Amino acid sequence: MNFHDWRPIDAGDENGYIAPDPLNPGVVFGGFVARQDFSDEQVQQMPPTFGQPGKYRRTWTLPLVFSPIDRHVLYFGSQVLFRTADGGNSWQVISPDLTREDAGVPPNLDATTAADTPRGKRRGVIYTIGPSYVQAGEIWAGTDDGQIQLTQDEGKTWENVTPPELTPWSKVTHIEASHSDAGTAYAAVDRHRLDDYQAYLYRTRDFGKSWQRISDGIPEGSFLNCVREDPARKGLLYACTEKGAYVSLNDGDDWESLQLNLPVTSVRDLVVHESDLVIATFGRSFWILDNVTPLRQMDAHVAAADAWLFRPEAAIRMRTGSDQGTPVPMDEFLAANPPEGAVLDYYLKERASAPIQLEIFDSEGNLVRRFASDDVLHKTNPNDVPIQMEWVRDPKPLLAEAGMHRFVWDLRYAMPKGVRRSFWGPAGPLAAPGNYTVKLTTKGKSSTQPLTIRLDPRVKTPQDALTRQFGLASKLAARLGEVSMGVQQIGDLRKQIDARKKDASGNSELLTALQELEKKVEEAVEPDSDADFGLFGQALPNKEHETLPQVEGALTRLLVIVDSSELGPTTDAATASARWEEAAQETLAHWAAFQKEDLASVNALLEKVKLKPLFLAPMNP
């Protein structure tokens, strides 16, 4: 991920909220308020106060939030709550002043804040808006002077439901309404301006009639900036604090660090995007924890098991950007991409004493791919790539150590044995969208989980076209495996002939036979003339007999072409594949006949003089 993946926006400036339009992903609202349309780059200013009487207070950041129930409705906070249901064309005030009448200036207020205190008794603003996910009309509002207000009728009436211990100058930094229950909400409170650096996190399950403090496990110094509930698992909470991120699996009763590789930094906001956790820091950085599926499934059964295979999130089959084939220089700002393929998480209580195995089967029970912890993995030769090795991603091992592990299957079938791969390809056929089964085996015991592969939602290719693509790619890969084994046999045979020629010195008949055999082998390895031109120039077979390297090169390029997109094979690709399939069969038949006749004849002479015969390993790709 690099600068190509970002674009600047004007709405929101550097300090305001950004609220993407849930009905139009090409439109965002931001700041105090502006609407930006990416389709024509128009930025329309539409401040909510413009059509209202009175004076309105503000601070550096004011909340701007869409309703999760009615996606036409957008809320904005000052000391009152504003609402629009027509894209900002008109705004209505739907609350009285929700802040404290007089917050005062307590003696423990830090000097900088005290010096910057606005004049007048009423100084506060609404700092967070928490509309309900389950009950229309339920909206929570928290102020920066320590109040929590609730309406259950879309602003017609309001009730002050502030926890009794929340004193003035307690900033309610965030309120999260429950994703599953009406009347349940979570409030994050920051009191560091009062020289109080404890973590204050509150929960209510009765519309604010009572609150419980739920901060156990978050240490002093990590005061709260936000709290979020996971939309997929009730009671799974995430907290942003001044020194990092925390997670609770039991609705806030207990918390533990979710820091992992995150630096100690002020985490200001957090969102759950599908199965990913995205945070924003005060250091103006974004961090993403990809795929929190294991957290959603963590329970006592997992903790007690010797081994556990988590149910994987659906895998999206998509093509990643390539930066036009030229990697961005390593001195540019770069960030890791999310895993490409199916993310398979598993847990081992102890280190496995024998190799573990991970297998994927299709819907008919056919083996698609097998991985083992003792696999010998391919390592790229630095001399084979024209770029820095930092850009090369060699396969990673299946780990058998104790603890949590994440393995990523790239959604591809294995290439046949013997196929020579480079940085540019080819790769095995992509698994078709559909239902699969993942199987983990350790210590002789197996467990399975279903896996779904979905097509990139932007792609509209019909299933039958993808099936044709998979069938053709599979056929090309299988034939390429046979041809590649033949090429390897030729290379091995050439070395053996050189050795036998030295042994045959003085035996003119044998030496002549070996030289004649060598000549025929050299004719069979005429190089691929198109090897230096990439995919351009690949044509139909134009000779009576193509050599094995020429067929290998053609099949390799055809496999890359057929696999190059999420589209069915073109007519030309299908025609070329059929013609090169015929050429491959003919070339392999010639090679088999050579072994049966020419090679056998020379081996008879070698055996006659008691020399080791020429041997070719079987062609079992």
C-alpha positions as CSV (number, residue, x, y, z in Angstrom):
1,M,0.0,0.0,0.0
2,N,1.5,3.3,-1.0
3,F,0.6,6.9,-2.1
4,H,-1.2,5.5,-5.2
5,D,-3.9,4.2,-2.8
6,W,-4.8,7.5,-1.2
7,R,-6.3,10.7,-2.4
8,P,-6.8,14.1,-0.6
9,I,-10.2,15.4,0.3
10,D,-11.4,18.9,1.2
11,A,-14.5,18.2,3.4
12,G,-13.5,18.0,7.0
13,D,-10.3,20.0,6.8
14,E,-7.7,18.6,9.2
15,N,-9.7,18.6,12.4
16,G,-13.3,17.6,11.5
17,Y,-15.3,14.4,11.4
18,I,-15.6,12.6,8.0
19,A,-19.0,11.0,7.4
20,P,-19.1,9.0,4.2
21,D,-22.6,8.9,2.7
22,P,-23.9,5.4,3.3
23,L,-26.1,5.7,0.2
24,N,-23.4,7.0,-2.1
25,P,-19.8,6.0,-1.5
26,G,-18.7,8.8,-3.9
27,V,-19.9,11.5,-1.5
28,V,-18.5,12.5,1.9
29,F,-19.6,15.0,4.5
30,G,-17.1,16.6,6.8
31,G,-16.1,19.4,9.2
32,F,-18.7,22.1,10.1
33,V,-20.3,20.9,7.4
34,A,-19.2,20.6,3.8
35,R,-20.3,18.0,1.2
36,Q,-17.8,16.7,-1.3
37,D,-18.7,14.7,-4.4
38,F,-15.8,12.8,-5.8
39,S,-17.5,12.4,-9.2
40,D,-17.2,16.1,-10.1
41,E,-15.1,17.4,-7.2
42,Q,-17.7,19.8,-6.1
43,V,-17.4,20.9,-2.4
44,Q,-20.6,22.5,-1.1
45,Q,-20.6,24.4,2.2
46,M,-23.7,23.7,4.3
47,P,-23.2,24.8,7.9
48,P,-26.1,23.7,10.0
49,T,-26.3,27.0,11.8
50,F,-26.9,29.0,8.6
51,G,-30.7,28.9,8.7
52,Q,-31.1,29.0,12.5
53,P,-31.3,32.0,15.0
54,G,-29.0,32.3,18.0
55,K,-25.3,31.8,18.8
56,Y,-23.6,28.5,18.6
57,R,-20.5,27.2,20.3
58,R,-17.8,25.1,18.8
59,T,-14.5,23.4,19.7
60,W,-11.7,22.1,17.5
61,T,-13.7,18.9,16.6
62,L,-17.5,18.6,16.5
63,P,-19.3,15.3,15.9
64,L,-20.9,14.4,12.5
65,V,-22.7,11.0,12.4
66,F,-25.1,9.2,10.1
67,S,-28.0,7.3,11.6
68,P,-27.3,3.5,11.2
69,I,-31.1,2.9,10.9
70,D,-32.2,5.7,8.6
71,R,-29.3,6.2,6.3
72,H,-30.7,9.5,5.0
73,V,-30.4,11.1,8.4
74,L,-27.2,12.9,9.4
75,Y,-26.6,14.5,12.9
76,F,-24.2,17.3,13.9
77,G,-23.5,18.6,17.3
78,S,-22.8,22.0,18.8
79,Q,-24.4,22.8,22.1
80,V,-27.6,21.6,20.5
81,L,-28.1,18.6,18.1
82,F,-28.8,19.3,14.5
83,R,-30.5,16.9,12.0
84,T,-30.8,16.8,8.3
85,A,-32.7,14.1,6.2
86,D,-32.1,15.7,2.8
87,G,-28.3,15.7,2.4
88,G,-27.8,19.0,4.2
89,N,-30.2,21.0,2.1
90,S,-32.0,21.9,5.3
91,W,-31.2,21.4,8.9
92,Q,-33.4,21.3,12.0
93,V,-32.4,21.7,15.7
94,I,-33.8,18.7,17.6
95,S,-32.6,19.4,21.2
96,P,-32.2,22.2,23.7
97,D,-28.7,23.1,25.0
98,L,-27.5,19.7,26.3
99,T,-24.4,21.1,28.2
100,R,-24.0,22.1,31.8
101,E,-25.5,25.3,33.0
102,D,-22.3,26.2,34.8
103,A,-19.2,23.9,34.7
104,G,-17.2,26.3,36.9
105,V,-13.4,26.3,37.0
106,P,-12.3,23.7,39.6
107,P,-9.0,24.2,41.3
108,N,-7.5,21.0,39.9
109,L,-8.2,22.0,36.3
110,D,-4.9,22.1,34.4
111,A,-3.4,25.6,33.9
112,T,-3.5,25.5,30.1
113,T,-7.1,24.5,29.9
114,A,-8.1,27.0,32.6
115,A,-6.3,29.8,30.7
116,D,-8.1,28.8,27.5
117,T,-11.6,28.7,29.1
118,P,-14.2,30.6,27.2
119,R,-16.1,33.4,28.9
120,G,-19.5,32.8,30.3
121,K,-20.9,30.1,32.5
122,R,-22.1,27.8,29.7
123,R,-19.1,26.7,27.7
124,G,-19.6,23.1,26.7
125,V,-20.5,21.4,23.4
126,I,-21.8,18.0,22.3
127,Y,-18.6,16.0,21.8
128,T,-20.1,12.7,20.8
129,I,-23.3,11.4,19.2
130,G,-24.4,7.8,19.6
131,P,-27.6,6.9,17.6
132,S,-29.0,3.5,18.2
133,Y,-28.5,0.6,15.9
134,V,-31.7,-1.2,16.9
135,Q,-34.3,1.3,18.0
136,A,-35.4,4.3,15.9
137,G,-35.4,7.6,17.7
138,E,-32.9,6.5,20.4
139,I,-30.0,8.9,20.4
140,W,-27.3,9.4,23.0
141,A,-25.3,12.6,23.3
142,G,-22.2,13.2,25.4
143,T,-20.7,16.6,26.2
144,D,-17.2,17.8,26.8
145,D,-18.3,19.2,30.2
146,G,-19.4,15.9,31.5
147,Q,-23.1,15.2,30.7
148,I,-24.9,12.3,29.0
149,Q,-28.3,13.0,27.5
150,L,-30.8,10.6,25.9
151,T,-33.8,10.9,23.6
152,Q,-36.0,8.0,22.6
153,D,-38.2,9.9,20.3
154,E,-35.8,11.5,17.8
155,G,-35.2,14.7,19.8
156,K,-38.8,15.5,20.9
157,T,-37.9,15.0,24.6
158,W,-34.6,14.6,26.3
159,E,-33.5,13.1,29.6
160,N,-30.3,13.8,31.5
161,V,-28.9,10.3,32.3
162,T,-25.4,11.4,33.5
163,P,-23.7,8.9,35.9
164,P,-23.7,10.6,39.4
165,E,-19.9,10.5,39.7
166,L,-19.3,12.3,36.4
167,T,-18.3,15.8,37.6
168,P,-17.9,19.0,35.5
169,W,-15.0,19.0,33.0
170,S,-15.2,15.2,32.5
171,K,-15.1,15.0,28.7
172,V,-17.5,12.3,27.3
173,T,-15.2,11.4,24.4
174,H,-17.4,8.7,22.9
175,I,-20.8,7.0,23.3
176,E,-21.4,3.7,21.5
177,A,-25.0,2.5,21.4
178,S,-25.4,-1.3,21.5
179,H,-25.7,-3.1,18.1
180,S,-28.1,-5.6,19.6
181,D,-30.1,-4.2,22.5
182,A,-32.1,-1.0,22.9
183,G,-31.3,1.0,26.0
184,T,-27.7,-0.4,26.2
185,A,-24.8,1.9,25.6
186,Y,-21.1,2.4,26.5
187,A,-19.5,5.7,27.4
188,A,-15.8,6.6,27.3
189,V,-14.8,9.5,29.6
190,D,-11.5,11.5,29.7
191,R,-10.7,13.4,32.9
192,H,-7.0,14.2,32.3
193,R,-7.8,17.9,32.3
194,L,-8.5,17.4,36.0
195,D,-5.2,15.7,36.5
196,D,-7.0,12.4,36.7
197,Y,-5.5,9.8,34.4
198,Q,-7.6,6.8,35.3
199,A,-9.6,4.8,32.7
200,Y,-13.3,5.7,33.0
201,L,-15.6,3.5,31.0
202,Y,-19.3,3.1,31.7
203,R,-22.1,0.7,30.7
204,T,-25.8,1.0,31.0
205,R,-28.4,-1.6,30.1
206,D,-31.5,0.3,31.2
207,F,-31.5,3.5,29.2
208,G,-29.1,5.3,31.6
209,K,-31.1,4.7,34.8
210,S,-28.0,3.0,36.2
211,W,-24.4,2.8,35.1
212,Q,-21.6,0.4,35.9
213,R,-17.9,1.4,35.6
214,I,-16.2,-1.3,33.5
215,S,-12.5,-0.4,33.3
216,D,-10.9,-3.4,35.0
217,G,-7.7,-4.3,33.2
218,I,-7.0,-0.9,31.7
219,P,-4.2,0.7,33.7
220,E,-3.9,4.2,35.0
221,G,-2.5,6.6,32.4
222,S,-4.5,5.0,29.6
223,F,-7.5,7.4,29.8
224,L,-10.3,6.7,27.3
225,N,-10.8,8.2,23.9
226,C,-13.4,5.9,22.4
227,V,-15.2,2.6,22.8
228,R,-16.7,0.4,20.1
229,E,-18.8,-2.8,20.1
230,D,-18.1,-5.5,17.5
231,P,-21.2,-5.6,15.2
232,A,-20.8,-9.4,14.8
233,R,-20.5,-10.5,18.4
234,K,-22.5,-9.1,21.3
235,G,-20.3,-8.1,24.2
236,L,-17.0,-8.0,22.2
237,L,-15.8,-4.5,22.9
238,Y,-12.7,-2.4,21.8
239,A,-11.3,0.6,23.6
240,C,-9.1,3.4,22.4
241,T,-6.9,4.8,25.1
242,E,-4.1,7.4,25.4
243,K,-1.5,4.6,25.3
244,G,-3.0,1.9,23.0
245,A,-5.9,-0.4,22.3
246,Y,-7.7,-2.9,24.5
247,V,-10.3,-5.6,24.0
248,S,-13.0,-7.2,26.2
249,L,-14.7,-10.5,25.5
250,N,-17.3,-10.2,28.3
251,D,-19.1,-6.9,27.7
252,G,-16.5,-4.8,29.5
253,D,-16.2,-6.7,32.7
254,D,-12.6,-7.5,32.0
255,W,-10.1,-5.9,29.6
256,E,-6.8,-7.0,28.1
257,S,-4.2,-5.4,25.8
258,L,-4.7,-5.6,22.1
259,Q,-1.4,-3.9,21.5
260,L,0.4,-6.6,19.5
261,N,2.9,-4.7,17.2
262,L,1.1,-1.3,17.7
263,P,3.5,1.4,19.2
264,V,2.6,3.0,22.4
265,T,0.6,5.9,21.1
266,S,-2.6,7.9,21.6
267,V,-5.4,6.0,19.8
268,R,-8.1,8.5,19.1
269,D,-10.7,6.5,17.2
270,L,-11.5,3.0,16.1
271,V,-14.0,1.5,13.6
272,V,-14.8,-2.1,12.8
273,H,-15.0,-2.5,9.0
274,E,-16.5,-5.9,8.2
275,S,-13.9,-8.1,9.9
276,D,-11.1,-5.6,10.2
277,L,-10.2,-3.3,13.1
278,V,-9.1,0.2,11.9
279,I,-7.6,2.8,14.3
280,A,-6.5,6.4,14.0
281,T,-3.8,7.8,16.2
282,F,-2.8,11.2,17.4
283,G,0.4,10.7,15.4
284,R,-1.8,11.1,12.3
285,S,-1.4,7.4,11.4
286,F,-3.9,4.6,10.5
287,W,-3.3,1.1,11.7
288,I,-5.3,-1.9,10.6
289,L,-5.7,-5.2,12.4
290,D,-6.7,-7.5,9.6
291,N,-9.4,-10.1,10.2
292,V,-10.5,-10.3,13.9
293,T,-12.5,-13.4,13.3
294,P,-10.7,-15.4,16.0
295,L,-11.7,-12.8,18.6
296,R,-15.3,-13.2,17.6
297,Q,-15.1,-17.0,18.2
298,M,-12.9,-17.0,21.3
299,D,-14.5,-18.7,24.3
300,A,-13.9,-21.3,27.0
301,H,-14.0,-24.2,24.5
302,V,-11.1,-22.7,22.6
303,A,-9.0,-22.1,25.7
304,A,-9.5,-25.7,26.8
305,A,-8.7,-27.4,23.5
306,D,-5.4,-29.0,22.6
307,A,-5.9,-27.6,19.0
308,W,-8.5,-25.4,17.5
309,L,-9.3,-24.5,13.9
310,F,-11.3,-21.2,13.7
311,R,-14.1,-20.8,11.2
312,P,-12.5,-18.6,8.5
313,E,-14.1,-15.5,7.2
314,A,-15.3,-15.7,3.6
315,A,-12.3,-15.2,1.2
316,I,-12.7,-12.6,-1.6
317,R,-11.1,-13.7,-4.9
318,M,-9.7,-10.5,-6.3
319,R,-6.8,-9.2,-8.3
320,T,-4.5,-6.8,-6.4
321,G,-3.0,-3.7,-8.0
322,S,0.5,-4.0,-9.6
323,D,1.7,-0.4,-9.9
324,Q,2.0,-1.2,-13.6
325,G,4.6,-3.8,-12.9
326,T,7.1,-1.5,-11.3
327,P,7.3,-1.6,-7.5
328,V,7.4,1.7,-5.7
329,P,11.0,2.5,-4.4
330,M,11.6,1.3,-0.9
331,D,12.4,4.8,0.3
332,E,8.8,5.9,-0.3
333,F,6.2,5.5,2.5
334,L,4.8,2.0,2.3
335,A,2.5,-0.1,4.4
336,A,1.7,-3.8,4.3
337,N,-1.2,-5.0,2.2
338,P,-3.9,-7.2,3.8
339,P,-3.4,-11.0,3.3
340,E,-4.3,-12.1,-0.2
341,G,-6.6,-15.1,-0.1
342,A,-8.2,-17.2,2.7
343,V,-7.0,-16.4,6.2
344,L,-6.9,-19.6,8.2
345,D,-6.4,-19.2,12.0
346,Y,-5.6,-22.1,14.3
347,Y,-4.5,-22.6,17.9
348,L,-2.1,-25.2,19.3
349,K,-1.9,-25.5,23.1
350,E,1.5,-27.2,22.8
351,R,4.2,-27.6,20.2
352,A,3.3,-30.5,17.9
353,S,5.6,-33.5,18.2
354,A,4.9,-34.5,14.6
355,P,4.2,-32.5,11.4
356,I,0.7,-30.9,11.3
357,Q,-1.3,-30.7,8.1
358,L,-3.8,-28.2,6.7
359,E,-5.9,-29.4,3.7
360,I,-8.6,-27.7,1.6
361,F,-11.3,-29.7,-0.2
362,D,-13.9,-28.6,-2.7
363,S,-17.6,-29.2,-2.3
364,E,-17.4,-32.7,-3.8
365,G,-14.6,-33.7,-1.3
366,N,-11.8,-33.5,-3.8
367,L,-8.4,-32.3,-2.5
368,V,-7.6,-28.8,-3.6
369,R,-4.4,-28.1,-1.7
370,R,-2.4,-29.7,1.1
371,F,0.2,-27.9,3.3
372,A,2.3,-29.5,6.0
373,S,4.6,-28.0,8.7
374,D,7.5,-30.0,7.2
375,D,7.1,-28.9,3.6
376,V,10.3,-27.8,1.8
377,L,9.4,-24.4,0.6
378,H,10.5,-22.6,-2.6
379,K,13.0,-19.8,-2.2
380,T,13.5,-17.3,-4.9
381,N,17.0,-16.9,-6.3
382,P,17.9,-13.2,-6.2
383,N,19.5,-13.6,-9.6
384,D,16.2,-14.5,-11.1
385,V,14.4,-11.3,-10.3
386,P,15.2,-7.8,-11.7
387,I,14.1,-6.0,-8.5
388,Q,15.1,-5.8,-4.9
389,M,14.4,-9.0,-2.9
390,E,12.4,-6.9,-0.4
391,W,9.6,-7.0,-3.0
392,V,9.6,-10.8,-3.3
393,R,7.1,-12.8,-1.2
394,D,8.2,-16.4,-0.8
395,P,5.7,-18.8,0.7
396,K,5.6,-19.0,4.5
397,P,5.6,-22.2,6.5
398,L,2.8,-23.8,8.3
399,L,3.9,-23.4,12.0
400,A,3.6,-26.2,14.6
401,E,4.7,-24.1,17.6
402,A,2.5,-23.5,20.6
403,G,0.1,-20.5,20.4
404,M,-2.1,-18.7,17.8
405,H,-1.1,-19.0,14.2
406,R,-2.4,-17.5,11.0
407,F,-1.8,-19.1,7.6
408,V,-2.9,-17.6,4.3
409,W,-3.9,-19.8,1.4
410,D,-3.6,-17.9,-1.9
411,L,-6.8,-19.6,-3.3
412,R,-4.6,-21.4,-5.9
413,Y,-4.2,-25.0,-6.7
414,A,-0.7,-26.3,-6.6
415,M,1.3,-26.3,-9.8
416,P,2.4,-29.7,-11.0
417,K,5.8,-30.9,-9.9
418,G,8.5,-29.9,-12.2
419,V,7.1,-26.6,-13.5
420,R,9.7,-23.9,-13.3
421,R,8.3,-20.8,-11.7
422,S,9.8,-17.3,-11.7
423,F,8.8,-14.0,-10.0
424,W,6.5,-13.4,-12.9
425,G,4.7,-16.8,-12.8
426,P,3.0,-19.0,-13.8
427,A,0.8,-19.8,-10.8
428,G,-1.6,-22.6,-10.2
429,P,-5.3,-22.2,-11.2
430,L,-7.4,-20.1,-9.0
431,A,-10.1,-21.9,-7.0
432,A,-13.6,-21.1,-8.3
433,P,-16.1,-19.2,-6.1
434,G,-18.0,-21.6,-4.0
435,N,-18.0,-23.7,-0.8
436,Y,-14.9,-25.5,0.5
437,T,-13.8,-27.3,3.6
438,V,-10.6,-26.7,5.6
439,K,-9.2,-29.6,7.6
440,L,-6.5,-29.3,10.3
441,T,-4.7,-32.5,11.5
442,T,-2.4,-32.6,14.4
443,K,-1.5,-35.6,16.7
444,G,-3.7,-37.8,14.6
445,K,-6.8,-35.8,15.3
446,S,-8.6,-33.7,12.7
447,S,-11.1,-30.8,12.8
448,T,-12.8,-29.1,9.9
449,Q,-14.4,-25.8,9.2
450,P,-16.4,-24.5,6.1
451,L,-14.8,-21.9,3.9
452,T,-16.6,-19.8,1.3
453,I,-14.8,-18.2,-1.6
454,R,-16.6,-15.2,-3.2
455,L,-15.9,-13.3,-6.3
456,D,-14.8,-9.6,-6.2
457,P,-18.1,-7.8,-5.8
458,R,-17.1,-5.4,-8.5
459,V,-16.8,-8.2,-11.1
460,K,-19.9,-9.4,-12.9
461,T,-18.4,-12.4,-14.8
462,P,-21.0,-15.2,-14.9
463,Q,-20.1,-18.5,-13.1
464,D,-20.0,-20.5,-16.4
465,A,-17.2,-18.2,-17.7
466,L,-15.2,-18.7,-14.5
467,T,-15.7,-22.5,-14.8
468,R,-14.4,-22.4,-18.4
469,Q,-11.4,-20.3,-17.2
470,F,-10.7,-22.8,-14.4
471,G,-11.0,-25.8,-16.7
472,L,-8.7,-24.4,-19.3
473,A,-6.1,-23.2,-16.7
474,S,-6.2,-26.6,-15.1
475,K,-5.6,-28.3,-18.4
476,L,-2.8,-26.0,-19.4
477,A,-1.1,-26.4,-16.0
478,A,-1.3,-30.2,-16.1
479,R,0.1,-30.4,-19.6
480,L,2.8,-27.8,-18.7
481,G,3.8,-30.2,-15.8
482,E,4.4,-33.0,-18.3
483,V,6.3,-30.9,-20.7
484,S,8.4,-29.3,-17.9
485,M,9.3,-32.8,-16.7
486,G,10.4,-33.6,-20.2
487,V,12.6,-30.5,-20.3
488,Q,14.2,-31.6,-17.0
489,Q,14.8,-35.1,-18.4
490,I,16.6,-33.6,-21.3
491,G,18.9,-31.6,-19.0
492,D,19.7,-34.6,-17.0
493,L,20.3,-36.7,-20.1
494,R,22.8,-34.2,-21.5
495,K,24.9,-34.5,-18.4
496,Q,24.8,-38.3,-18.5
497,I,25.8,-38.3,-22.2
498,D,28.8,-36.1,-21.4
499,A,29.9,-38.5,-18.7
500,R,29.5,-41.6,-20.9
501,K,31.5,-40.1,-23.7
502,K,34.4,-39.8,-21.3
503,D,33.9,-43.5,-20.3
504,A,33.6,-44.6,-24.0
505,S,37.0,-43.2,-25.1
506,G,38.7,-45.8,-27.3
507,N,35.4,-47.4,-28.3
508,S,34.6,-45.7,-31.6
509,E,31.3,-47.5,-32.2
510,L,29.9,-46.5,-28.8
511,L,31.3,-43.0,-29.0
512,T,29.7,-42.5,-32.4
513,A,26.4,-43.7,-31.1
514,L,26.6,-41.3,-28.1
515,Q,27.4,-38.4,-30.4
516,E,24.5,-39.2,-32.7
517,L,22.2,-39.4,-29.7
518,E,23.6,-36.1,-28.4
519,K,22.8,-34.5,-31.8
520,K,19.2,-35.6,-31.6
521,V,18.9,-34.3,-28.0
522,E,20.2,-30.9,-29.1
523,E,17.6,-30.8,-31.8
524,A,15.0,-31.5,-29.2
525,V,16.1,-28.5,-27.0
526,E,16.0,-25.7,-29.6
527,P,15.4,-22.7,-27.3
528,D,12.2,-20.7,-27.0
529,S,12.8,-17.7,-29.3
530,D,10.0,-15.7,-27.7
531,A,11.3,-16.0,-24.1
532,D,12.6,-12.3,-24.0
533,F,9.4,-10.7,-25.2
534,G,6.9,-11.5,-22.5
535,L,3.5,-12.3,-23.7
536,F,3.8,-10.4,-27.0
537,G,4.6,-12.4,-30.0
538,Q,3.1,-15.6,-28.8
539,A,1.5,-17.2,-31.8
540,L,0.1,-20.5,-33.0
541,P,2.4,-23.5,-33.6
542,N,3.9,-22.9,-37.0
543,K,6.2,-25.9,-37.4
544,E,5.6,-29.6,-38.0
545,H,7.3,-30.3,-34.7
546,E,7.9,-27.9,-31.8
547,T,10.6,-28.6,-29.3
548,L,9.9,-29.2,-25.7
549,P,11.3,-25.8,-24.5
550,Q,9.2,-24.1,-27.2
551,V,6.1,-25.9,-26.0
552,E,7.0,-25.2,-22.4
553,G,7.3,-21.4,-23.1
554,A,4.1,-21.3,-25.1
555,L,2.1,-23.2,-22.4
556,T,3.6,-20.9,-19.7
557,R,2.5,-17.8,-21.5
558,L,-0.9,-19.2,-22.3
559,L,-1.5,-20.0,-18.6
560,V,-0.5,-16.5,-17.6
561,I,-2.9,-15.1,-20.3
562,V,-5.8,-17.3,-19.3
563,D,-5.3,-16.5,-15.6
564,S,-4.7,-12.7,-16.1
565,S,-8.1,-11.5,-15.1
566,E,-11.5,-12.5,-13.6
567,L,-12.9,-13.0,-17.1
568,G,-13.6,-16.0,-19.2
569,P,-11.0,-17.1,-21.8
570,T,-11.1,-15.1,-25.1
571,T,-11.8,-17.0,-28.3
572,D,-8.2,-16.6,-29.4
573,A,-6.9,-17.9,-26.0
574,A,-9.1,-21.0,-26.3
575,T,-8.0,-21.5,-29.9
576,A,-4.4,-21.1,-29.1
577,S,-4.6,-23.4,-26.1
578,A,-6.2,-26.1,-28.2
579,R,-3.5,-25.8,-30.9
580,W,-0.7,-25.9,-28.4
581,E,-2.3,-28.8,-26.7
582,E,-2.1,-30.7,-29.9
583,A,1.5,-29.6,-30.4
584,A,2.4,-30.7,-26.8
585,Q,0.9,-34.1,-27.3
586,E,2.8,-34.6,-30.6
587,T,6.1,-33.3,-29.0
588,L,5.7,-35.6,-26.0
589,A,5.0,-38.5,-28.3
590,H,8.2,-37.7,-30.2
591,W,10.1,-37.6,-26.9
592,A,8.6,-40.9,-25.8
593,A,9.5,-42.5,-29.1
594,F,13.1,-41.2,-28.8
595,Q,13.4,-42.9,-25.4
596,K,11.9,-46.1,-26.7
597,E,14.0,-46.3,-29.8
598,D,17.2,-44.1,-29.8
599,L,17.9,-44.2,-26.1
600,A,17.2,-47.9,-25.8
601,S,19.6,-48.6,-28.7
602,V,22.4,-46.7,-27.1
603,N,21.7,-48.3,-23.7
604,A,22.1,-51.7,-25.3
605,L,25.6,-50.7,-26.5
606,L,26.4,-49.4,-23.0
607,E,25.3,-52.6,-21.3
608,K,27.3,-54.6,-23.9
609,V,30.5,-53.0,-22.7
610,K,29.3,-53.1,-19.1
611,L,28.8,-49.3,-18.7
612,K,26.0,-47.8,-16.7
613,P,22.9,-47.1,-19.0
614,L,21.4,-43.7,-19.5
615,F,18.5,-43.3,-17.1
616,L,15.5,-40.9,-17.1
617,A,13.3,-40.4,-14.1
618,P,9.6,-41.2,-14.8
619,M,7.4,-38.4,-15.9
620,N,5.0,-38.1,-13.0
621,P,4.2,-34.4,-12.6
